[in-house]
Amino acid sequence: KYCDGKPLRDHKIAPIMIAFLMAGQHTIPTSVSWTLLHLAQNIEVQETLHQEKVDHFNNSHGFFRSTDHEVFCKLPVPDSVIHKTPRMHPPIHSIMRYVRSDFLICGSRCSLQR
């Protein structure tokens, strides 16, 4: 049911579940696949990524220290690669949805137009 207590009708549940299914199964694997494909085709980017890894995560014993997510996200090349791929290949391109009417989401009014 919606936040206002109104029941969600059966014919509206299926499209919502399909969207969740597509989001959970296709976005990350699709983006990772495209990223790896582009990296496999571009030796210079591979080398640049590796050099950043060496520069930021190499310790004095010749091993890599564990990757810290916050530090990794601040590195320019991985950040560029991760954000460029979905722009080039949007992971969910086949779900076409539009808003038919305003609806209430937990106290705030959405008024998107199609």
Residue pairs with C-beta under 8 A, 6 or more apart in sequence:
1 7
1 8
2 8
2 103
2 104
3 104
3 105
3 106
3 107
4 104
8 16
15 97
18 95
19 95
19 97
22 92
22 94
22 95
23 92
26 91
26 92
27 91
27 92
28 91
30 89
30 91
31 85
31 86
31 89
31 91
34 85
34 88
34 89
35 81
35 82
35 85
38 45
38 81
38 85
38 88
39 45
39 46
39 49
39 81
45 77
45 81
48 77
49 77
49 78
49 81
52 75
52 76
52 77
52 78
53 64
56 71
56 75
57 64
57 65
57 67
58 64
58 65
59 65
72 78
73 79
98 114
99 110
99 112
99 113
99 114
100 114
102 109
102 110
102 111
102 112
103 110
104 110
